């Protein structure tokens, strides 16, 4: 049986241990902190291997949409979320509340 994006992403995110995370301050409110770990670049994670800019003529494929939605669901299942980097939007992080 083929593995789904969801099961692959859940397994991938579960590999990160508490010691892999570092503490981050919220950019809008320095009183809010959360844990974050780098999980890869957009090009490494994306099934198409490219960054899909909003005005790109290549557009997003349904396969890529399914992948990113499943990554969000897997992160939510583990009580976290996924966000892109502040300085580089192609850096992807898995975050959790403290």
N, CA, C and O atoms as a GROMACS GRO file, in nm:
protein
  392
    1UNK      N    1   0.083  -0.118   0.000
    1UNK     CA    2   0.000   0.000   0.000
    1UNK      C    3   0.088   0.125   0.000
    1UNK      O    4   0.185   0.133   0.076
    2UNK      N    5   0.055   0.220  -0.084
    2UNK     CA    6   0.133   0.343  -0.094
    2UNK      C    7   0.113   0.430   0.030
    2UNK      O    8   0.003   0.437   0.085
    3UNK      N    9   0.220   0.492   0.072
    3UNK     CA   10   0.211   0.583   0.186
    3UNK      C   11   0.159   0.718   0.139
    3UNK      O   12   0.190   0.763   0.029
    4UNK      N   13   0.081   0.781   0.222
    4UNK     CA   14   0.026   0.911   0.189
    4UNK      C   15   0.122   1.021   0.233
    4UNK      O   16   0.211   1.000   0.314
    5UNK      N   17   0.100   1.140   0.177
    5UNK     CA   18   0.178   1.255   0.222
    5UNK      C   19   0.161   1.275   0.372
    5UNK      O   20   0.257   1.306   0.443
    6UNK      N   21   0.038   1.257   0.420
    6UNK     CA   22   0.010   1.279   0.562
    6UNK      C   23   0.095   1.186   0.649
    6UNK      O   24   0.159   1.232   0.744
    7UNK      N   25   0.095   1.057   0.618
    7UNK     CA   26   0.172   0.963   0.700
    7UNK      C   27   0.323   0.990   0.690
    7UNK      O   28   0.395   0.977   0.789
    8UNK      N   29   0.370   1.028   0.572
    8UNK     CA   30   0.511   1.061   0.556
    8UNK      C   31   0.548   1.186   0.637
    8UNK      O   32   0.651   1.190   0.703
    9UNK      N   33   0.461   1.288   0.629
    9UNK     CA   34   0.489   1.412   0.702
    9UNK      C   35   0.481   1.393   0.853
    9UNK      O   36   0.561   1.449   0.927
   10UNK      N   37   0.385   1.314   0.897
   10UNK     CA   38   0.373   1.286   1.040
   10UNK      C   39   0.498   1.215   1.091
   10UNK      O   40   0.550   1.250   1.197
   11UNK      N   41   0.545   1.118   1.017
   11UNK     CA   42   0.668   1.046   1.055
   11UNK      C   43   0.788   1.140   1.054
   11UNK      O   44   0.873   1.134   1.143
   12UNK      N   45   0.796   1.227   0.953
   12UNK     CA   46   0.908   1.321   0.942
   12UNK      C   47   0.910   1.419   1.060
   12UNK      O   48   1.016   1.444   1.118
   13UNK      N   49   0.794   1.474   1.095
   13UNK     CA   50   0.789   1.571   1.204
   13UNK      C   51   0.812   1.506   1.340
   13UNK      O   52   0.864   1.570   1.432
   14UNK      N   53   0.773   1.381   1.355
   14UNK     CA   54   0.793   1.311   1.483
   14UNK      C   55   0.940   1.284   1.514
   14UNK      O   56   0.975   1.260   1.629
   15UNK      N   57   1.026   1.288   1.413
   15UNK     CA   58   1.168   1.260   1.437
   15UNK      C   59   1.237   1.370   1.517
   15UNK      O   60   1.343   1.347   1.576
   16UNK      N   61   1.179   1.489   1.520
   16UNK     CA   62   1.242   1.600   1.592
   16UNK      C   63   1.212   1.590   1.741
   16UNK      O   64   1.097   1.583   1.782
   17UNK      N   65   1.318   1.590   1.819
   17UNK     CA   66   1.309   1.578   1.965
   17UNK      C   67   1.314   1.716   2.028
   17UNK      O   68   1.351   1.814   1.962
   18UNK      N   69   1.276   1.725   2.155
   18UNK     CA   70   1.274   1.854   2.225
   18UNK      C   71   1.408   1.925   2.218
   18UNK      O   72   1.412   2.048   2.207
   19UNK      N   73   1.517   1.852   2.224
   19UNK     CA   74   1.648   1.916   2.221
   19UNK      C   75   1.683   1.974   2.084
   19UNK      O   76   1.778   2.052   2.072
   20UNK      N   77   1.607   1.937   1.979
   20UNK     CA   78   1.629   1.992   1.845
   20UNK      C   79   1.570   2.133   1.831
   20UNK      O   80   1.613   2.210   1.745
   21UNK      N   81   1.472   2.165   1.914
   21UNK     CA   82   1.402   2.293   1.905
   21UNK      C   83   1.481   2.403   1.976
   21UNK      O   84   1.558   2.375   2.068
   22UNK      N   85   1.462   2.525   1.933
   22UNK     CA   86   1.518   2.638   2.005
   22UNK      C   87   1.406   2.738   2.033
   22UNK      O   88   1.302   2.736   1.967
   23UNK      N   89   1.428   2.824   2.129
   23UNK     CA   90   1.326   2.920   2.172
   23UNK      C   91   1.330   3.043   2.081
   23UNK      O   92   1.436   3.098   2.052
   24UNK      N   93   1.211   3.085   2.037
   24UNK     CA   94   1.197   3.200   1.948
   24UNK      C   95   1.101   3.300   2.011
   24UNK      O   96   1.001   3.261   2.071
   25UNK      N   97   1.133   3.428   1.999
   25UNK     CA   98   1.041   3.533   2.043
   25UNK      C   99   0.954   3.574   1.925
   25UNK      O  100   1.002   3.586   1.813
   26UNK      N  101   0.826   3.595   1.951
   26UNK     CA  102   0.733   3.640   1.848
   26UNK      C  103   0.778   3.777   1.798
   26UNK      O  104   0.815   3.862   1.878
   27UNK      N  105   0.776   3.799   1.668
   27UNK     CA  106   0.825   3.926   1.613
   27UNK      C  107   0.732   4.043   1.645
   27UNK      O  108   0.774   4.158   1.640
   28UNK      N  109   0.606   4.014   1.676
   28UNK     CA  110   0.512   4.120   1.707
   28UNK      C  111   0.495   4.145   1.856
   28UNK      O  112   0.455   4.254   1.898
   29UNK      N  113   0.525   4.044   1.937
   29UNK     CA  114   0.509   4.057   2.082
   29UNK      C  115   0.623   3.980   2.149
   29UNK      O  116   0.620   3.857   2.154
   30UNK      N  117   0.722   4.052   2.199
   30UNK     CA  118   0.840   3.986   2.257
   30UNK      C  119   0.810   3.911   2.386
   30UNK      O  120   0.895   3.836   2.435
   31UNK      N  121   0.690   3.928   2.442
   31UNK     CA  122   0.651   3.852   2.561
   31UNK      C  123   0.606   3.710   2.525
   31UNK      O  124   0.593   3.625   2.613
   32UNK      N  125   0.581   3.685   2.397
   32UNK     CA  126   0.537   3.553   2.352
   32UNK      C  127   0.657   3.477   2.295
   32UNK      O  128   0.729   3.527   2.209
   33UNK      N  129   0.676   3.357   2.345
   33UNK     CA  130   0.785   3.270   2.297
   33UNK      C  131   0.728   3.134   2.258
   33UNK      O  132   0.624   3.091   2.310
   34UNK      N  133   0.797   3.069   2.166
   34UNK     CA  134   0.759   2.934   2.124
   34UNK      C  135   0.883   2.858   2.079
   34UNK      O  136   0.990   2.917   2.062
   35UNK      N  137   0.868   2.729   2.061
   35UNK     CA  138   0.979   2.643   2.017
   35UNK      C  139   0.973   2.630   1.865
   35UNK      O  140   0.865   2.627   1.807
   36UNK      N  141   1.090   2.624   1.802
   36UNK     CA  142   1.097   2.614   1.658
   36UNK      C  143   1.215   2.528   1.616
   36UNK      O  144   1.320   2.529   1.681
   37UNK      N  145   1.197   2.453   1.507
   37UNK     CA  146   1.306   2.374   1.451
   37UNK      C  147   1.298   2.382   1.298
   37UNK      O  148   1.190   2.373   1.240
   38UNK      N  149   1.413   2.399   1.236
   38UNK     CA  150   1.422   2.404   1.089
   38UNK      C  151   1.398   2.264   1.035
   38UNK      O  152   1.465   2.169   1.076
   39UNK      N  153   1.302   2.250   0.942
   39UNK     CA  154   1.275   2.117   0.887
   39UNK      C  155   1.319   2.102   0.743
   39UNK      O  156   1.317   1.991   0.688
   40UNK      N  157   1.359   2.210   0.680
   40UNK     CA  158   1.410   2.201   0.544
   40UNK      C  159   1.372   2.322   0.460
   40UNK      O  160   1.294   2.407   0.502
   41UNK      N  161   1.430   2.327   0.341
   41UNK     CA  162   1.395   2.434   0.250
   41UNK      C  163   1.270   2.395   0.173
   41UNK      O  164   1.236   2.277   0.162
   42UNK      N  165   1.203   2.494   0.121
   42UNK     CA  166   1.081   2.470   0.042
   42UNK      C  167   1.113   2.375  -0.073
   42UNK      O  168   1.035   2.283  -0.100
   43UNK      N  169   1.227   2.396  -0.140
   43UNK     CA  170   1.263   2.313  -0.255
   43UNK      C  171   1.291   2.168  -0.216
   43UNK      O  172   1.266   2.077  -0.294
   44UNK      N  173   1.342   2.146  -0.096
   44UNK     CA  174   1.368   2.011  -0.047
   44UNK      C  175   1.236   1.940  -0.013
   44UNK      O  176   1.219   1.822  -0.044
   45UNK      N  177   1.144   2.013   0.049
   45UNK     CA  178   1.019   1.953   0.096
   45UNK      C  179   0.914   1.938  -0.014
   45UNK      O  180   0.843   1.838  -0.018
   46UNK      N  181   0.904   2.034  -0.103
   46UNK     CA  182   0.800   2.036  -0.206
   46UNK      C  183   0.814   1.919  -0.303
   46UNK      O  184   0.925   1.893  -0.350
   47UNK      N  185   0.706   1.848  -0.334
   47UNK     CA  186   0.714   1.735  -0.426
   47UNK      C  187   0.762   1.774  -0.566
   47UNK      O  188   0.823   1.692  -0.635
   48UNK      N  189   0.736   1.898  -0.608
   48UNK     CA  190   0.782   1.944  -0.739
   48UNK      C  191   0.925   1.998  -0.733
   48UNK      O  192   0.987   2.021  -0.837
   49UNK      N  193   0.977   2.020  -0.611
   49UNK     CA  194   1.114   2.066  -0.595
   49UNK      C  195   1.138   2.210  -0.632
   49UNK      O  196   1.249   2.249  -0.666
   50UNK      N  197   1.033   2.292  -0.625
   50UNK     CA  198   1.052   2.433  -0.659
   50UNK      C  199   0.963   2.520  -0.570
   50UNK      O  200   0.865   2.474  -0.511
   51UNK      N  201   1.002   2.647  -0.561
   51UNK     CA  202   0.925   2.744  -0.484
   51UNK      C  203   0.817   2.800  -0.576
   51UNK      O  204   0.847   2.842  -0.688
   52UNK      N  205   0.693   2.801  -0.531
   52UNK     CA  206   0.581   2.845  -0.612
   52UNK      C  207   0.544   2.988  -0.575
   52UNK      O  208   0.462   3.012  -0.486
   53UNK      N  209   0.604   3.082  -0.643
   53UNK     CA  210   0.573   3.223  -0.620
   53UNK      C  211   0.432   3.252  -0.669
   53UNK      O  212   0.385   3.190  -0.764
   54UNK      N  213   0.365   3.345  -0.604
   54UNK     CA  214   0.225   3.374  -0.634
   54UNK      C  215   0.203   3.417  -0.780
   54UNK      O  216   0.097   3.390  -0.836
   55UNK      N  217   0.302   3.482  -0.842
   55UNK     CA  218   0.285   3.524  -0.981
   55UNK      C  219   0.362   3.434  -1.078
   55UNK      O  220   0.383   3.471  -1.194
   56UNK      N  221   0.403   3.318  -1.032
   56UNK     CA  222   0.479   3.225  -1.115
   56UNK      C  223   0.392   3.169  -1.227
   56UNK      O  224   0.277   3.132  -1.203
   57UNK      N  225   0.445   3.163  -1.348
   57UNK     CA  226   0.368   3.104  -1.458
   57UNK      C  227   0.356   2.952  -1.445
   57UNK      O  228   0.270   2.890  -1.507
   58UNK      N  229   0.442   2.892  -1.364
   58UNK     CA  230   0.439   2.746  -1.346
   58UNK      C  231   0.317   2.703  -1.264
   58UNK      O  232   0.263   2.594  -1.284
   59UNK      N  233   0.275   2.788  -1.174
   59UNK     CA  234   0.160   2.756  -1.091
   59UNK      C  235   0.185   2.639  -0.998
   59UNK      O  236   0.287   2.570  -1.006
   60UNK      N  237   0.089   2.618  -0.913
   60UNK     CA  238   0.093   2.512  -0.814
   60UNK      C  239   0.019   2.390  -0.868
   60UNK      O  240  -0.090   2.404  -0.924
   61UNK      N  241   0.075   2.273  -0.853
   61UNK     CA  242   0.004   2.152  -0.894
   61UNK      C  243  -0.080   2.102  -0.777
   61UNK      O  244  -0.053   2.136  -0.662
   62UNK      N  245  -0.180   2.022  -0.806
   62UNK     CA  246  -0.265   1.968  -0.700
   62UNK      C  247  -0.183   1.880  -0.606
   62UNK      O  248  -0.210   1.874  -0.486
   63UNK      N  249  -0.084   1.813  -0.661
   63UNK     CA  250   0.003   1.729  -0.579
   63UNK      C  251   0.075   1.812  -0.473
   63UNK      O  252   0.086   1.771  -0.358
   64UNK      N  253   0.124   1.930  -0.514
   64UNK     CA  254   0.193   2.018  -0.420
   64UNK      C  255   0.096   2.074  -0.316
   64UNK      O  256   0.130   2.083  -0.198
   65UNK      N  257  -0.023   2.111  -0.360
   65UNK     CA  258  -0.125   2.160  -0.267
   65UNK      C  259  -0.155   2.053  -0.163
   65UNK      O  260  -0.162   2.082  -0.044
   66UNK      N  261  -0.174   1.930  -0.207
   66UNK     CA  262  -0.202   1.819  -0.115
   66UNK      C  263  -0.088   1.799  -0.015
   66UNK      O  264  -0.112   1.773   0.103
   67UNK      N  265   0.035   1.811  -0.064
   67UNK     CA  266   0.150   1.793   0.024
   67UNK      C  267   0.151   1.898   0.136
   67UNK      O  268   0.162   1.863   0.253
   68UNK      N  269   0.138   2.026   0.100
   68UNK     CA  270   0.147   2.133   0.200
   68UNK      C  271   0.029   2.129   0.295
   68UNK      O  272   0.045   2.160   0.413
   69UNK      N  273  -0.089   2.093   0.247
   69UNK     CA  274  -0.204   2.078   0.337
   69UNK      C  275  -0.182   1.964   0.435
   69UNK      O  276  -0.217   1.974   0.553
   70UNK      N  277  -0.123   1.854   0.387
   70UNK     CA  278  -0.098   1.740   0.475
   70UNK      C  279   0.012   1.772   0.576
   70UNK      O  280   0.009   1.722   0.689
   71UNK      N  281   0.109   1.855   0.538
   71UNK     CA  282   0.213   1.896   0.632
   71UNK      C  283   0.151   1.980   0.745
   71UNK      O  284   0.186   1.962   0.861
   72UNK      N  285   0.061   2.069   0.709
   72UNK     CA  286  -0.010   2.148   0.811
   72UNK      C  287  -0.091   2.058   0.904
   72UNK      O  288  -0.091   2.078   1.025
   73UNK      N  289  -0.161   1.960   0.848
   73UNK     CA  290  -0.242   1.868   0.929
   73UNK      C  291  -0.154   1.785   1.022
   73UNK      O  292  -0.189   1.763   1.138
   74UNK      N  293  -0.040   1.739   0.971
   74UNK     CA  294   0.052   1.660   1.054
   74UNK      C  295   0.106   1.745   1.169
   74UNK      O  296   0.116   1.698   1.282
   75UNK      N  297   0.142   1.870   1.140
   75UNK     CA  298   0.191   1.960   1.245
   75UNK      C  299   0.082   1.985   1.350
   75UNK      O  300   0.110   1.986   1.470
   76UNK      N  301  -0.040   2.006   1.304
   76UNK     CA  302  -0.152   2.027   1.397
   76UNK      C  303  -0.176   1.904   1.483
   76UNK      O  304  -0.207   1.916   1.602
   77UNK      N  305  -0.162   1.788   1.426
   77UNK     CA  306  -0.180   1.662   1.501
   77UNK      C  307  -0.079   1.653   1.614
   77UNK      O  308  -0.107   1.596   1.720
   78UNK      N  309   0.039   1.710   1.593
   78UNK     CA  310   0.145   1.708   1.693
   78UNK      C  311   0.144   1.836   1.778
   78UNK      O  312   0.244   1.870   1.842
   79UNK      N  313   0.030   1.906   1.778
   79UNK     CA  314   0.013   2.029   1.855
   79UNK      C  315   0.111   2.138   1.816
   79UNK      O  316   0.166   2.208   1.902
   80UNK      N  317   0.133   2.153   1.687
   80UNK     CA  318   0.224   2.256   1.638
   80UNK      C  319   0.172   2.318   1.511
   80UNK      O  320   0.056   2.301   1.474
   81UNK      N  321   0.260   2.391   1.445
   81UNK     CA  322   0.226   2.453   1.317
   81UNK      C  323   0.353   2.467   1.235
   81UNK      O  324   0.464   2.449   1.285
   82UNK      N  325   0.336   2.498   1.107
   82UNK     CA  326   0.448   2.515   1.016
   82UNK      C  327   0.447   2.660   0.970
   82UNK      O  328   0.343   2.717   0.940
   83UNK      N  329   0.567   2.720   0.967
   83UNK     CA  330   0.578   2.857   0.919
   83UNK      C  331   0.706   2.872   0.838
   83UNK      O  332   0.800   2.794   0.852
   84UNK      N  333   0.707   2.975   0.754
   84UNK     CA  334   0.827   3.002   0.674
   84UNK      C  335   0.918   3.098   0.749
   84UNK      O  336   0.877   3.161   0.846
   85UNK      N  337   1.042   3.107   0.703
   85UNK     CA  338   1.141   3.189   0.770
   85UNK      C  339   1.113   3.337   0.759
   85UNK      O  340   1.053   3.383   0.662
   86UNK      N  341   1.157   3.410   0.859
   86UNK     CA  342   1.138   3.556   0.860
   86UNK      C  343   1.226   3.622   0.754
   86UNK      O  344   1.179   3.711   0.683
   87UNK      N  345   1.350   3.582   0.742
   87UNK     CA  346   1.440   3.642   0.645
   87UNK      C  347   1.436   3.575   0.509
   87UNK      O  348   1.460   3.640   0.407
   88UNK      N  349   1.406   3.447   0.508
   88UNK     CA  350   1.402   3.371   0.383
   88UNK      C  351   1.274   3.288   0.383
   88UNK      O  352   1.263   3.192   0.460
   89UNK      N  353   1.178   3.321   0.298
   89UNK     CA  354   1.051   3.248   0.297
   89UNK      C  355   1.062   3.104   0.249
   89UNK      O  356   0.967   3.028   0.260
   90UNK      N  357   1.179   3.066   0.196
   90UNK     CA  358   1.195   2.926   0.154
   90UNK      C  359   1.242   2.836   0.268
   90UNK      O  360   1.245   2.714   0.253
   91UNK      N  361   1.280   2.894   0.382
   91UNK     CA  362   1.314   2.816   0.501
   91UNK      C  363   1.183   2.780   0.572
   91UNK      O  364   1.101   2.868   0.598
   92UNK      N  365   1.164   2.651   0.603
   92UNK     CA  366   1.041   2.605   0.664
   92UNK      C  367   1.072   2.553   0.805
   92UNK      O  368   1.167   2.477   0.825
   93UNK      N  369   0.990   2.595   0.902
   93UNK     CA  370   1.009   2.559   1.042
   93UNK      C  371   0.885   2.491   1.097
   93UNK      O  372   0.772   2.524   1.060
   94UNK      N  373   0.908   2.396   1.186
   94UNK     CA  374   0.801   2.331   1.264
   94UNK      C  375   0.806   2.396   1.401
   94UNK      O  376   0.911   2.396   1.466
   95UNK      N  377   0.693   2.450   1.446
   95UNK     CA  378   0.688   2.525   1.571
   95UNK      C  379   0.586   2.465   1.668
   95UNK      O  380   0.489   2.402   1.627
   96UNK      N  381   0.612   2.486   1.796
   96UNK     CA  382   0.521   2.442   1.904
   96UNK      C  383   0.519   2.545   2.014
   96UNK      O  384   0.617   2.617   2.036
   97UNK      N  385   0.407   2.553   2.083
   97UNK     CA  386   0.398   2.641   2.198
   97UNK      C  387   0.485   2.588   2.311
   97UNK      O  388   0.508   2.467   2.319
   98UNK      N  389   0.533   2.676   2.397
   98UNK     CA  390   0.614   2.632   2.512
   98UNK      C  391   0.527   2.568   2.617
   98UNK      O  392   0.578   2.525   2.721
   0.00000   0.00000   0.00000
